[in-house]
């Protein structure tokens, strides 16, 4: 995934994928992201509508 904004690119690296239809919904994705943040990795949860999954991603901005 890449987006172009003001001369820089934002890339996301997927760390973990959780089906949105799972019995716990986004909880396991949120828990995984929290654990990553506690370990110093700036992870966040986003929804991928095309695959109907919650993704735990890390953003990397480069120019």
C-alpha positions in Angstrom: 0.0 0.0 0.0 1.4 3.4 -0.9 0.0 6.9 -0.9 1.7 10.0 -2.4 1.4 13.2 -0.3 3.5 16.3 -0.6 6.6 14.6 -2.0 6.7 11.7 0.4 5.4 8.2 0.4 3.5 6.4 3.2 4.0 2.7 3.2 2.3 0.3 5.5 3.8 -3.0 6.5 1.2 -5.6 7.6 2.2 -7.4 10.9 -1.0 -9.3 11.5 -4.3 -10.0 9.8 -7.6 -10.9 11.6 -10.9 -11.8 9.8 -13.6 -9.2 10.6 -16.2 -12.0 10.9 -14.3 -13.8 13.6 -16.0 -14.3 17.0 -14.0 -11.7 18.7 -14.2 -9.0 16.0 -11.3 -6.6 16.2 -10.3 -7.5 19.8 -7.4 -9.8 18.9 -6.1 -7.3 16.3 -6.3 -4.5 19.0 -4.5 -6.7 21.5 -1.8 -7.6 19.1 -1.3 -3.9 18.2 -1.2 -3.0 21.9 1.5 -5.6 22.5 3.5 -4.3 19.6 3.2 -0.7 20.9 4.4 -1.8 24.3 7.4 -3.3 22.6 8.2 0.0 20.9 6.6 -0.8 17.5 4.2 2.0 16.5 1.4 -0.4 15.3 -2.2 0.5 14.5 -5.3 -1.3 13.4 -7.0 -0.5 10.1 -9.9 -2.1 8.3 -9.3 -3.6 4.8 -12.7 -3.5 3.3 -11.7 -5.4 0.2 -10.7 -8.5 2.2 -13.0 -7.8 5.2 -10.0 -8.1 7.6 -8.6 -6.0 10.4 -4.9 -5.4 9.7 -2.3 -4.5 12.2 0.1 -2.2 10.4 3.2 -0.1 10.9 3.5 3.1 8.8 6.9 4.1 7.3 7.2 7.5 5.7 9.9 8.0 3.2 10.7 10.8 0.7 
